[in-house]
Amino acid sequence: MELHEIAHRVKCDFYGCNNLAKYSFTTKGLIKRDLCFCEECLRGMYKEISKLQTPKGIESPFKLKKRLRRGDE
Ligand SMILES: [Zn+2]
């Protein structure tokens, strides 16, 4: 899966969004076509994803250690 910045003008694929898409998400055949979305929707998606999976980079080392220990139990 790859995330690209797109140069051509296409509309954002998100329902109800009328912005021009800035990025496209390529899955190489996993979905019918590339998903195109604007910066606003990318941020919205990122927010939702981070609720499920917190990127390790923004977590403090202390919290991370705690989680690893819990995993050992
Ligand atoms: Zn959008």
N, CA, C, O and the ligand as a Tripos MOL2 file, in Angstrom:
@<TRIPOS>MOLECULE
protein
  293   291    74     0     0
PROTEIN
NO_CHARGES

@<TRIPOS>ATOM
      1 N           0.8320   -1.1880    0.0000 N.3       1 MET1
      2 CA          0.0000    0.0000    0.0000 C.3       1 MET1
      3 C           0.8710    1.2450    0.0000 C.2       1 MET1
      4 O           1.8400    1.3420    0.7530 O.2       1 MET1
      5 N           0.5160    2.1870   -0.8490 N.am      2 GLU2
      6 CA          1.3280    3.3980   -0.9290 C.3       2 GLU2
      7 C           0.4760    4.6470   -0.9460 C.2       2 GLU2
      8 O          -0.6260    4.6630   -1.4940 O.2       2 GLU2
      9 N           0.9990    5.6790   -0.3460 N.am      3 LEU3
     10 CA          0.3110    6.9580   -0.3180 C.3       3 LEU3
     11 C           1.1050    7.9420   -1.1790 C.2       3 LEU3
     12 O           2.2840    8.1930   -0.9300 O.2       3 LEU3
     13 N           0.4450    8.4880   -2.1840 N.am      4 HIS4
     14 CA          1.1280    9.4160   -3.0870 C.3       4 HIS4
     15 C           0.4560   10.7730   -3.0880 C.2       4 HIS4
     16 O          -0.7420   10.9060   -2.8380 O.2       4 HIS4
     17 N           1.2760   11.7850   -3.3790 N.am      5 GLU5
     18 CA          0.7040   13.0940   -3.6110 C.3       5 GLU5
     19 C           0.3630   13.1360   -5.0920 C.2       5 GLU5
     20 O           1.1700   12.7280   -5.9270 O.2       5 GLU5
     21 N          -0.8230   13.6240   -5.4220 N.am      6 ILE6
     22 CA         -1.2090   13.6040   -6.8230 C.3       6 ILE6
     23 C          -1.1250   14.9880   -7.4560 C.2       6 ILE6
     24 O          -1.3830   16.0030   -6.8090 O.2       6 ILE6
     25 N          -0.7610   15.0040   -8.7200 N.am      7 ALA7
     26 CA         -0.5750   16.2630   -9.4250 C.3       7 ALA7
     27 C          -1.8310   16.6540  -10.2130 C.2       7 ALA7
     28 O          -2.1190   17.8380  -10.3840 O.2       7 ALA7
     29 N          -2.5680   15.6560  -10.6860 N.am      8 HIS8
     30 CA         -3.7490   15.9550  -11.4840 C.3       8 HIS8
     31 C          -4.9330   16.3540  -10.6130 C.2       8 HIS8
     32 O          -4.9900   16.0400   -9.4240 O.2       8 HIS8
     33 N          -5.8770   17.0560  -11.2400 N.am      9 ARG9
     34 CA         -7.0080   17.5650  -10.4670 C.3       9 ARG9
     35 C          -8.1550   16.5720  -10.4640 C.2       9 ARG9
     36 O          -8.8380   16.3770  -11.4680 O.2       9 ARG9
     37 N          -8.3460   15.9540   -9.3220 N.am     10 VAL10
     38 CA         -9.4940   15.0700   -9.1520 C.3      10 VAL10
     39 C         -10.2060   15.4490   -7.8660 C.2      10 VAL10
     40 O          -9.6300   16.0450   -6.9560 O.2      10 VAL10
     41 N         -11.4480   15.0900   -7.8250 N.am     11 LYS11
     42 CA        -12.2220   15.4110   -6.6320 C.3      11 LYS11
     43 C         -11.9590   14.3930   -5.5320 C.2      11 LYS11
     44 O         -11.6670   13.2250   -5.7900 O.2      11 LYS11
     45 N         -12.0690   14.8630   -4.3220 N.am     12 CYS12
     46 CA        -11.9130   13.9910   -3.1620 C.3      12 CYS12
     47 C         -12.9950   12.9080   -3.2030 C.2      12 CYS12
     48 O         -14.1590   13.1930   -3.4840 O.2      12 CYS12
     49 N         -12.6000   11.6740   -2.9230 N.am     13 ASP13
     50 CA        -13.5320   10.5390   -2.9840 C.3      13 ASP13
     51 C         -14.4620   10.4330   -1.7860 C.2      13 ASP13
     52 O         -15.4360    9.6800   -1.8130 O.2      13 ASP13
     53 N         -14.1670   11.1770   -0.7520 N.am     14 PHE14
     54 CA        -14.9850   11.0440    0.4410 C.3      14 PHE14
     55 C         -16.3730   11.6140    0.2380 C.2      14 PHE14
     56 O         -16.5490   12.7020   -0.3120 O.2      14 PHE14
     57 N         -17.3350   10.8680    0.6860 N.am     15 TYR15
     58 CA        -18.7230   11.2490    0.5210 C.3      15 TYR15
     59 C         -19.0190   12.5780    1.2090 C.2      15 TYR15
     60 O         -18.7260   12.7620    2.3910 O.2      15 TYR15
     61 N         -19.5960   13.4840    0.4570 N.am     16 GLY16
     62 CA        -19.9610   14.7630    1.0390 C.3      16 GLY16
     63 C         -18.8450   15.7920    1.0350 C.2      16 GLY16
     64 O         -19.0360   16.9160    1.5000 O.2      16 GLY16
     65 N         -17.6870   15.4240    0.5200 N.am     17 CYS17
     66 CA        -16.5540   16.3470    0.4880 C.3      17 CYS17
     67 C         -16.3830   16.8820   -0.9340 C.2      17 CYS17
     68 O         -16.3050   16.1120   -1.8910 O.2      17 CYS17
     69 N         -16.3270   18.2040   -1.0610 N.am     18 ASN18
     70 CA        -16.2140   18.7920   -2.3920 C.3      18 ASN18
     71 C         -14.8300   19.3650   -2.6900 C.2      18 ASN18
     72 O         -14.6460   20.0910   -3.6670 O.2      18 ASN18
     73 N         -13.8860   19.0410   -1.8590 N.am     19 ASN19
     74 CA        -12.5220   19.5410   -2.0740 C.3      19 ASN19
     75 C         -11.8330   18.7910   -3.2040 C.2      19 ASN19
     76 O         -12.2700   17.7200   -3.6250 O.2      19 ASN19
     77 N         -10.7490   19.3810   -3.6820 N.am     20 LEU20
     78 CA         -9.9250   18.6860   -4.6600 C.3      20 LEU20
     79 C          -8.9830   17.7470   -3.9040 C.2      20 LEU20
     80 O          -8.4490   18.0910   -2.8490 O.2      20 LEU20
     81 N          -8.7980   16.5710   -4.4640 N.am     21 ALA21
     82 CA         -7.9450   15.5900   -3.8020 C.3      21 ALA21
     83 C          -6.4840   15.9840   -3.9220 C.2      21 ALA21
     84 O          -6.0520   16.5160   -4.9440 O.2      21 ALA21
     85 N          -5.7450   15.7200   -2.8830 N.am     22 LYS22
     86 CA         -4.3250   16.0390   -2.8900 C.3      22 LYS22
     87 C          -3.4810   14.7700   -2.8140 C.2      22 LYS22
     88 O          -2.3200   14.7540   -3.2210 O.2      22 LYS22
     89 N          -4.0750   13.7250   -2.2950 N.am     23 TYR23
     90 CA         -3.3470   12.4650   -2.1230 C.3      23 TYR23
     91 C          -4.1210   11.3020   -2.7120 C.2      23 TYR23
     92 O          -5.3470   11.3430   -2.8220 O.2      23 TYR23
     93 N          -3.4040   10.2870   -3.0800 N.am     24 SER24
     94 CA         -4.0730    9.0690   -3.5120 C.3      24 SER24
     95 C          -3.4490    7.8840   -2.7970 C.2      24 SER24
     96 O          -2.2550    7.8550   -2.4970 O.2      24 SER24
     97 N          -4.2920    6.9270   -2.5420 N.am     25 PHE25
     98 CA         -3.8820    5.7450   -1.8160 C.3      25 PHE25
     99 C          -3.9350    4.5600   -2.7630 C.2      25 PHE25
    100 O          -5.0070    4.1650   -3.2220 O.2      25 PHE25
    101 N          -2.7790    4.0030   -3.0480 N.am     26 THR26
    102 CA         -2.6970    2.8920   -3.9870 C.3      26 THR26
    103 C          -2.5530    1.5820   -3.2470 C.2      26 THR26
    104 O          -1.6850    1.4240   -2.3880 O.2      26 THR26
    105 N          -3.4100    0.6530   -3.5900 N.am     27 THR27
    106 CA         -3.3360   -0.6430   -2.9190 C.3      27 THR27
    107 C          -2.9440   -1.7560   -3.8840 C.2      27 THR27
    108 O          -2.9020   -2.9270   -3.5060 O.2      27 THR27
    109 N          -2.6650   -1.3960   -5.1020 N.am     28 LYS28
    110 CA         -2.2490   -2.3590   -6.1390 C.3      28 LYS28
    111 C          -3.2460   -3.5090   -6.2730 C.2      28 LYS28
    112 O          -2.8750   -4.6800   -6.1850 O.2      28 LYS28
    113 N          -4.4930   -3.1670   -6.4850 N.am     29 GLY29
    114 CA         -5.4830   -4.1880   -6.7840 C.3      29 GLY29
    115 C          -6.3600   -4.6280   -5.6280 C.2      29 GLY29
    116 O          -7.3190   -5.3750   -5.8240 O.2      29 GLY29
    117 N          -6.0460   -4.1770   -4.4390 N.am     30 LEU30
    118 CA         -6.8640   -4.5950   -3.2940 C.3      30 LEU30
    119 C          -8.2250   -3.9050   -3.3130 C.2      30 LEU30
    120 O          -9.2310   -4.4830   -2.9010 O.2      30 LEU30
    121 N          -8.2460   -2.6750   -3.7900 N.am     31 ILE31
    122 CA         -9.5260   -2.0260   -4.0220 C.3      31 ILE31
    123 C          -9.6120   -1.7070   -5.5100 C.2      31 ILE31
    124 O          -8.5890   -1.6600   -6.1940 O.2      31 ILE31
    125 N         -10.8010   -1.4930   -6.0040 N.am     32 LYS32
    126 CA        -11.0190   -1.3440   -7.4380 C.3      32 LYS32
    127 C         -10.1750   -0.2490   -8.0780 C.2      32 LYS32
    128 O          -9.6310   -0.4360   -9.1670 O.2      32 LYS32
    129 N         -10.0670    0.8780   -7.4120 N.am     33 ARG33
    130 CA         -9.2220    1.9320   -7.9580 C.3      33 ARG33
    131 C          -8.5900    2.7140   -6.8190 C.2      33 ARG33
    132 O          -8.9520    2.5530   -5.6540 O.2      33 ARG33
    133 N          -7.6490    3.5550   -7.1750 N.am     34 ASP34
    134 CA         -6.9820    4.3450   -6.1480 C.3      34 ASP34
    135 C          -7.9760    5.2520   -5.4480 C.2      34 ASP34
    136 O          -8.8680    5.8320   -6.0670 O.2      34 ASP34
    137 N          -7.8010    5.3570   -4.1750 N.am     35 LEU35
    138 CA         -8.6550    6.2270   -3.3840 C.3      35 LEU35
    139 C          -7.9950    7.6100   -3.3330 C.2      35 LEU35
    140 O          -6.8400    7.7480   -2.9310 O.2      35 LEU35
    141 N          -8.7560    8.6280   -3.7510 N.am     36 CYS36
    142 CA         -8.2080    9.9740   -3.7550 C.3      36 CYS36
    143 C          -8.8780   10.8060   -2.6790 C.2      36 CYS36
    144 O         -10.0980   10.7670   -2.5230 O.2      36 CYS36
    145 N          -8.0870   11.5530   -1.9440 N.am     37 PHE37
    146 CA         -8.6770   12.3540   -0.8810 C.3      37 PHE37
    147 C          -7.8720   13.6130   -0.6190 C.2      37 PHE37
    148 O          -6.6880   13.6990   -0.9440 O.2      37 PHE37
    149 N          -8.5370   14.5780   -0.0300 N.am     38 CYS38
    150 CA         -7.9060   15.8650    0.2340 C.3      38 CYS38
    151 C          -7.2040   15.8390    1.5970 C.2      38 CYS38
    152 O          -7.3050   14.8790    2.3610 O.2      38 CYS38
    153 N          -6.5020   16.9190    1.8610 N.am     39 GLU39
    154 CA         -5.7470   17.0080    3.1050 C.3      39 GLU39
    155 C          -6.6660   16.9240    4.3300 C.2      39 GLU39
    156 O          -6.3310   16.3000    5.3370 O.2      39 GLU39
    157 N          -7.8030   17.5520    4.2180 N.am     40 GLU40
    158 CA         -8.7590   17.5850    5.3190 C.3      40 GLU40
    159 C          -9.2240   16.1680    5.6760 C.2      40 GLU40
    160 O          -9.2940   15.8000    6.8490 O.2      40 GLU40
    161 N          -9.5370   15.3920    4.6510 N.am     41 CYS41
    162 CA        -10.0030   14.0290    4.8770 C.3      41 CYS41
    163 C          -8.8650   13.1320    5.3570 C.2      41 CYS41
    164 O          -9.0830   12.1970    6.1270 O.2      41 CYS41
    165 N          -7.6540   13.4250    4.8950 N.am     42 LEU42
    166 CA         -6.4960   12.6580    5.3590 C.3      42 LEU42
    167 C          -6.3390   12.8460    6.8570 C.2      42 LEU42
    168 O          -6.0840   11.8970    7.5990 O.2      42 LEU42
    169 N          -6.4980   14.0970    7.2860 N.am     43 ARG43
    170 CA         -6.3790   14.4000    8.7050 C.3      43 ARG43
    171 C          -7.4880   13.7020    9.4940 C.2      43 ARG43
    172 O          -7.2570   13.1700   10.5800 O.2      43 ARG43
    173 N          -8.6850   13.7160    8.9310 N.am     44 GLY44
    174 CA         -9.8060   13.0670    9.5860 C.3      44 GLY44
    175 C          -9.5870   11.5770    9.7190 C.2      44 GLY44
    176 O          -9.9000   10.9750   10.7460 O.2      44 GLY44
    177 N          -9.0410   10.9880    8.6590 N.am     45 MET45
    178 CA         -8.7630    9.5530    8.6760 C.3      45 MET45
    179 C          -7.6890    9.2360    9.7020 C.2      45 MET45
    180 O          -7.7850    8.2740   10.4630 O.2      45 MET45
    181 N          -6.6630   10.0790    9.6960 N.am     46 TYR46
    182 CA         -5.5490    9.8620   10.6120 C.3      46 TYR46
    183 C          -6.0230    9.9030   12.0550 C.2      46 TYR46
    184 O          -5.5790    9.1220   12.8960 O.2      46 TYR46
    185 N          -6.9270   10.8260   12.3230 N.am     47 LYS47
    186 CA         -7.4690   10.9730   13.6660 C.3      47 LYS47
    187 C          -8.2000    9.7000   14.0900 C.2      47 LYS47
    188 O          -8.0600    9.2250   15.2170 O.2      47 LYS47
    189 N          -8.9750    9.1680   13.1620 N.am     48 GLU48
    190 CA         -9.7320    7.9490   13.4580 C.3      48 GLU48
    191 C          -8.7950    6.7570   13.6460 C.2      48 GLU48
    192 O          -8.9770    5.9440   14.5510 O.2      48 GLU48
    193 N          -7.7950    6.6690   12.7800 N.am     49 ILE49
    194 CA         -6.8490    5.5520   12.8550 C.3      49 ILE49
    195 C          -6.0610    5.6050   14.1550 C.2      49 ILE49
    196 O          -5.8060    4.5770   14.7820 O.2      49 ILE49
    197 N          -5.6770    6.8190   14.5550 N.am     50 SER50
    198 CA         -4.8720    6.9460   15.7650 C.3      50 SER50
    199 C          -5.6580    6.5580   17.0110 C.2      50 SER50
    200 O          -5.0690    6.2470   18.0460 O.2      50 SER50
    201 N          -6.9880    6.5750   16.9160 N.am     51 LYS51
    202 CA         -7.8050    6.1230   18.0400 C.3      51 LYS51
    203 C          -7.6300    4.6150   18.2440 C.2      51 LYS51
    204 O          -7.6580    4.1090   19.3660 O.2      51 LYS51
    205 N          -7.4490    3.9220   17.1260 N.am     52 LEU52
    206 CA         -7.2950    2.4700   17.1810 C.3      52 LEU52
    207 C          -5.8510    2.0700   17.3980 C.2      52 LEU52
    208 O          -5.5440    1.1420   18.1470 O.2      52 LEU52
    209 N          -4.9670    2.7980   16.7180 N.am     53 GLN53
    210 CA         -3.5630    2.4330   16.7830 C.3      53 GLN53
    211 C          -2.7240    3.6750   16.9880 C.2      53 GLN53
    212 O          -2.5530    4.4770   16.0710 O.2      53 GLN53
    213 N          -2.1980    3.8330   18.1940 N.am     54 THR54
    214 CA         -1.4020    5.0040   18.4910 C.3      54 THR54
    215 C           0.0070    4.8090   17.9490 C.2      54 THR54
    216 O           0.6780    3.8320   18.2800 O.2      54 THR54
    217 N           0.4480    5.7390   17.1180 N.am     55 PRO55
    218 CA          1.8140    5.6160   16.6130 C.3      55 PRO55
    219 C           2.8080    5.6920   17.7650 C.2      55 PRO55
    220 O           2.6560    6.5160   18.6670 O.2      55 PRO55
    221 N           3.8090    4.8480   17.7360 N.am     56 LYS56
    222 CA          4.7650    4.7770   18.8420 C.3      56 LYS56
    223 C           5.5130    6.0930   19.0420 C.2      56 LYS56
    224 O           5.9290    6.4140   20.1550 O.2      56 LYS56
    225 N           5.6790    6.8420   17.9740 N.am     57 GLY57
    226 CA          6.4560    8.0760   18.0320 C.3      57 GLY57
    227 C           5.9270    9.1040   19.0060 C.2      57 GLY57
    228 O           6.7100    9.8210   19.6290 O.2      57 GLY57
    229 N           4.6080    9.1930   19.1540 N.am     58 ILE58
    230 CA          4.0700   10.2260   20.0260 C.3      58 ILE58
    231 C           3.8290    9.7340   21.4440 C.2      58 ILE58
    232 O           3.3650   10.4900   22.2970 O.2      58 ILE58
    233 N           4.1370    8.4950   21.6940 N.am     59 GLU59
    234 CA          3.9600    7.9750   23.0380 C.3      59 GLU59
    235 C           5.2380    8.1390   23.8470 C.2      59 GLU59
    236 O           6.3390    8.0390   23.3070 O.2      59 GLU59
    237 N           5.0940    8.3850   25.1060 N.am     60 SER60
    238 CA          6.2750    8.5290   25.9540 C.3      60 SER60
    239 C           6.8990    7.1500   26.1780 C.2      60 SER60
    240 O           6.1960    6.1400   26.1750 O.2      60 SER60
    241 N           8.2120    7.1120   26.3710 N.am     61 PRO61
    242 CA          8.8970    5.8220   26.5830 C.3      61 PRO61
    243 C           8.3400    5.0870   27.7920 C.2      61 PRO61
    244 O           8.3080    3.8570   27.8200 O.2      61 PRO61
    245 N           7.9010    5.8470   28.7920 N.am     62 PHE62
    246 CA          7.3500    5.2370   30.0060 C.3      62 PHE62
    247 C           6.0970    4.4250   29.6900 C.2      62 PHE62
    248 O           5.9700    3.2660   30.0850 O.2      62 PHE62
    249 N           5.1850    5.0570   28.9750 N.am     63 LYS63
    250 CA          3.9360    4.3980   28.5970 C.3      63 LYS63
    251 C           4.1970    3.1410   27.7680 C.2      63 LYS63
    252 O           3.5480    2.1070   27.9250 O.2      63 LYS63
    253 N           5.1760    3.2830   26.8840 N.am     64 LEU64
    254 CA          5.5010    2.1930   25.9740 C.3      64 LEU64
    255 C           6.0220    0.9900   26.7510 C.2      64 LEU64
    256 O           5.6740   -0.1540   26.4600 O.2      64 LEU64
    257 N           6.8550    1.2680   27.7350 N.am     65 LYS65
    258 CA          7.4270    0.2140   28.5480 C.3      65 LYS65
    259 C           6.3220   -0.5360   29.3100 C.2      65 LYS65
    260 O           6.3190   -1.7640   29.4070 O.2      65 LYS65
    261 N           5.4060    0.2460   29.8350 N.am     66 LYS66
    262 CA          4.2910   -0.3050   30.5840 C.3      66 LYS66
    263 C           3.4860   -1.2800   29.7110 C.2      66 LYS66
    264 O           3.0730   -2.3550   30.1470 O.2      66 LYS66
    265 N           3.2850   -0.8510   28.4610 N.am     67 ARG67
    266 CA          2.5000   -1.6700   27.5560 C.3      67 ARG67
    267 C           3.2330   -2.9700   27.2230 C.2      67 ARG67
    268 O           2.6190   -4.0340   27.1380 O.2      67 ARG67
    269 N           4.5440   -2.8750   27.0380 N.am     68 LEU68
    270 CA          5.3330   -4.0500   26.7030 C.3      68 LEU68
    271 C           5.3020   -5.0560   27.8590 C.2      68 LEU68
    272 O           5.2090   -6.2660   27.6530 O.2      68 LEU68
    273 N           5.3840   -4.5150   29.0790 N.am     69 ARG69
    274 CA          5.3680   -5.3770   30.2480 C.3      69 ARG69
    275 C           4.0300   -6.1170   30.3460 C.2      69 ARG69
    276 O           3.9640   -7.3070   30.6550 O.2      69 ARG69
    277 N           2.9770   -5.3560   30.0710 N.am     70 ARG70
    278 CA          1.6450   -5.9390   30.1440 C.3      70 ARG70
    279 C           1.5130   -7.0940   29.1340 C.2      70 ARG70
    280 O           0.8270   -8.0860   29.3830 O.2      70 ARG70
    281 N           2.1870   -6.9350   27.9950 N.am     71 GLY71
    282 CA          2.1370   -7.9420   26.9530 C.3      71 GLY71
    283 C           2.8040   -9.2370   27.3560 C.2      71 GLY71
    284 O           2.4920  -10.2970   26.8130 O.2      71 GLY71
    285 N           3.7240   -9.1560   28.3080 N.am     72 ASP72
    286 CA          4.4610  -10.3420   28.7510 C.3      72 ASP72
    287 C           3.6490  -11.2360   29.6920 C.2      72 ASP72
    288 O           3.9200  -12.4290   29.8320 O.2      72 ASP72
    289 N           2.6670  -10.6410   30.3190 N.am     73 GLU73
    290 CA          1.8930  -11.3730   31.3240 C.3      73 GLU73
    291 C           1.0970  -12.5210   30.7340 C.2      73 GLU73
    292 O           0.3980  -13.2260   31.4630 O.2      73 GLU73
    293 ZN        -11.9960   15.4700    1.2280 Zn       74 ZN74
@<TRIPOS>BOND
     1     1     2 1
     2     2     3 1
     3     3     4 2
     4     3     5 am
     5     5     6 1
     6     6     7 1
     7     7     8 2
     8     7     9 am
     9     9    10 1
    10    10    11 1
    11    11    12 2
    12    11    13 am
    13    13    14 1
    14    14    15 1
    15    15    16 2
    16    15    17 am
    17    17    18 1
    18    18    19 1
    19    19    20 2
    20    19    21 am
    21    21    22 1
    22    22    23 1
    23    23    24 2
    24    23    25 am
    25    25    26 1
    26    26    27 1
    27    27    28 2
    28    27    29 am
    29    29    30 1
    30    30    31 1
    31    31    32 2
    32    31    33 am
    33    33    34 1
    34    34    35 1
    35    35    36 2
    36    35    37 am
    37    37    38 1
    38    38    39 1
    39    39    40 2
    40    39    41 am
    41    41    42 1
    42    42    43 1
    43    43    44 2
    44    43    45 am
    45    45    46 1
    46    46    47 1
    47    47    48 2
    48    47    49 am
    49    49    50 1
    50    50    51 1
    51    51    52 2
    52    51    53 am
    53    53    54 1
    54    54    55 1
    55    55    56 2
    56    55    57 am
    57    57    58 1
    58    58    59 1
    59    59    60 2
    60    59    61 am
    61    61    62 1
    62    62    63 1
    63    63    64 2
    64    63    65 am
    65    65    66 1
    66    66    67 1
    67    67    68 2
    68    67    69 am
    69    69    70 1
    70    70    71 1
    71    71    72 2
    72    71    73 am
    73    73    74 1
    74    74    75 1
    75    75    76 2
    76    75    77 am
    77    77    78 1
    78    78    79 1
    79    79    80 2
    80    79    81 am
    81    81    82 1
    82    82    83 1
    83    83    84 2
    84    83    85 am
    85    85    86 1
    86    86    87 1
    87    87    88 2
    88    87    89 am
    89    89    90 1
    90    90    91 1
    91    91    92 2
    92    91    93 am
    93    93    94 1
    94    94    95 1
    95    95    96 2
    96    95    97 am
    97    97    98 1
    98    98    99 1
    99    99   100 2
   100    99   101 am
   101   101   102 1
   102   102   103 1
   103   103   104 2
   104   103   105 am
   105   105   106 1
   106   106   107 1
   107   107   108 2
   108   107   109 am
   109   109   110 1
   110   110   111 1
   111   111   112 2
   112   111   113 am
   113   113   114 1
   114   114   115 1
   115   115   116 2
   116   115   117 am
   117   117   118 1
   118   118   119 1
   119   119   120 2
   120   119   121 am
   121   121   122 1
   122   122   123 1
   123   123   124 2
   124   123   125 am
   125   125   126 1
   126   126   127 1
   127   127   128 2
   128   127   129 am
   129   129   130 1
   130   130   131 1
   131   131   132 2
   132   131   133 am
   133   133   134 1
   134   134   135 1
   135   135   136 2
   136   135   137 am
   137   137   138 1
   138   138   139 1
   139   139   140 2
   140   139   141 am
   141   141   142 1
   142   142   143 1
   143   143   144 2
   144   143   145 am
   145   145   146 1
   146   146   147 1
   147   147   148 2
   148   147   149 am
   149   149   150 1
   150   150   151 1
   151   151   152 2
   152   151   153 am
   153   153   154 1
   154   154   155 1
   155   155   156 2
   156   155   157 am
   157   157   158 1
   158   158   159 1
   159   159   160 2
   160   159   161 am
   161   161   162 1
   162   162   163 1
   163   163   164 2
   164   163   165 am
   165   165   166 1
   166   166   167 1
   167   167   168 2
   168   167   169 am
   169   169   170 1
   170   170   171 1
   171   171   172 2
   172   171   173 am
   173   173   174 1
   174   174   175 1
   175   175   176 2
   176   175   177 am
   177   177   178 1
   178   178   179 1
   179   179   180 2
   180   179   181 am
   181   181   182 1
   182   182   183 1
   183   183   184 2
   184   183   185 am
   185   185   186 1
   186   186   187 1
   187   187   188 2
   188   187   189 am
   189   189   190 1
   190   190   191 1
   191   191   192 2
   192   191   193 am
   193   193   194 1
   194   194   195 1
   195   195   196 2
   196   195   197 am
   197   197   198 1
   198   198   199 1
   199   199   200 2
   200   199   201 am
   201   201   202 1
   202   202   203 1
   203   203   204 2
   204   203   205 am
   205   205   206 1
   206   206   207 1
   207   207   208 2
   208   207   209 am
   209   209   210 1
   210   210   211 1
   211   211   212 2
   212   211   213 am
   213   213   214 1
   214   214   215 1
   215   215   216 2
   216   215   217 am
   217   217   218 1
   218   218   219 1
   219   219   220 2
   220   219   221 am
   221   221   222 1
   222   222   223 1
   223   223   224 2
   224   223   225 am
   225   225   226 1
   226   226   227 1
   227   227   228 2
   228   227   229 am
   229   229   230 1
   230   230   231 1
   231   231   232 2
   232   231   233 am
   233   233   234 1
   234   234   235 1
   235   235   236 2
   236   235   237 am
   237   237   238 1
   238   238   239 1
   239   239   240 2
   240   239   241 am
   241   241   242 1
   242   242   243 1
   243   243   244 2
   244   243   245 am
   245   245   246 1
   246   246   247 1
   247   247   248 2
   248   247   249 am
   249   249   250 1
   250   250   251 1
   251   251   252 2
   252   251   253 am
   253   253   254 1
   254   254   255 1
   255   255   256 2
   256   255   257 am
   257   257   258 1
   258   258   259 1
   259   259   260 2
   260   259   261 am
   261   261   262 1
   262   262   263 1
   263   263   264 2
   264   263   265 am
   265   265   266 1
   266   266   267 1
   267   267   268 2
   268   267   269 am
   269   269   270 1
   270   270   271 1
   271   271   272 2
   272   271   273 am
   273   273   274 1
   274   274   275 1
   275   275   276 2
   276   275   277 am
   277   277   278 1
   278   278   279 1
   279   279   280 2
   280   279   281 am
   281   281   282 1
   282   282   283 1
   283   283   284 2
   284   283   285 am
   285   285   286 1
   286   286   287 1
   287   287   288 2
   288   287   289 am
   289   289   290 1
   290   290   291 1
   291   291   292 2
@<TRIPOS>SUBSTRUCTURE
     1 MET1         2 RESIDUE 1 A MET
     2 GLU2         6 RESIDUE 1 A GLU
     3 LEU3        10 RESIDUE 1 A LEU
     4 HIS4        14 RESIDUE 1 A HIS
     5 GLU5        18 RESIDUE 1 A GLU
     6 ILE6        22 RESIDUE 1 A ILE
     7 ALA7        26 RESIDUE 1 A ALA
     8 HIS8        30 RESIDUE 1 A HIS
     9 ARG9        34 RESIDUE 1 A ARG
    10 VAL10       38 RESIDUE 1 A VAL
    11 LYS11       42 RESIDUE 1 A LYS
    12 CYS12       46 RESIDUE 1 A CYS
    13 ASP13       50 RESIDUE 1 A ASP
    14 PHE14       54 RESIDUE 1 A PHE
    15 TYR15       58 RESIDUE 1 A TYR
    16 GLY16       62 RESIDUE 1 A GLY
    17 CYS17       66 RESIDUE 1 A CYS
    18 ASN18       70 RESIDUE 1 A ASN
    19 ASN19       74 RESIDUE 1 A ASN
    20 LEU20       78 RESIDUE 1 A LEU
    21 ALA21       82 RESIDUE 1 A ALA
    22 LYS22       86 RESIDUE 1 A LYS
    23 TYR23       90 RESIDUE 1 A TYR
    24 SER24       94 RESIDUE 1 A SER
    25 PHE25       98 RESIDUE 1 A PHE
    26 THR26      102 RESIDUE 1 A THR
    27 THR27      106 RESIDUE 1 A THR
    28 LYS28      110 RESIDUE 1 A LYS
    29 GLY29      114 RESIDUE 1 A GLY
    30 LEU30      118 RESIDUE 1 A LEU
    31 ILE31      122 RESIDUE 1 A ILE
    32 LYS32      126 RESIDUE 1 A LYS
    33 ARG33      130 RESIDUE 1 A ARG
    34 ASP34      134 RESIDUE 1 A ASP
    35 LEU35      138 RESIDUE 1 A LEU
    36 CYS36      142 RESIDUE 1 A CYS
    37 PHE37      146 RESIDUE 1 A PHE
    38 CYS38      150 RESIDUE 1 A CYS
    39 GLU39      154 RESIDUE 1 A GLU
    40 GLU40      158 RESIDUE 1 A GLU
    41 CYS41      162 RESIDUE 1 A CYS
    42 LEU42      166 RESIDUE 1 A LEU
    43 ARG43      170 RESIDUE 1 A ARG
    44 GLY44      174 RESIDUE 1 A GLY
    45 MET45      178 RESIDUE 1 A MET
    46 TYR46      182 RESIDUE 1 A TYR
    47 LYS47      186 RESIDUE 1 A LYS
    48 GLU48      190 RESIDUE 1 A GLU
    49 ILE49      194 RESIDUE 1 A ILE
    50 SER50      198 RESIDUE 1 A SER
    51 LYS51      202 RESIDUE 1 A LYS
    52 LEU52      206 RESIDUE 1 A LEU
    53 GLN53      210 RESIDUE 1 A GLN
    54 THR54      214 RESIDUE 1 A THR
    55 PRO55      218 RESIDUE 1 A PRO
    56 LYS56      222 RESIDUE 1 A LYS
    57 GLY57      226 RESIDUE 1 A GLY
    58 ILE58      230 RESIDUE 1 A ILE
    59 GLU59      234 RESIDUE 1 A GLU
    60 SER60      238 RESIDUE 1 A SER
    61 PRO61      242 RESIDUE 1 A PRO
    62 PHE62      246 RESIDUE 1 A PHE
    63 LYS63      250 RESIDUE 1 A LYS
    64 LEU64      254 RESIDUE 1 A LEU
    65 LYS65      258 RESIDUE 1 A LYS
    66 LYS66      262 RESIDUE 1 A LYS
    67 ARG67      266 RESIDUE 1 A ARG
    68 LEU68      270 RESIDUE 1 A LEU
    69 ARG69      274 RESIDUE 1 A ARG
    70 ARG70      278 RESIDUE 1 A ARG
    71 GLY71      282 RESIDUE 1 A GLY
    72 ASP72      286 RESIDUE 1 A ASP
    73 GLU73      290 RESIDUE 1 A GLU
    74 ZN74       293 GROUP 0 **** ****
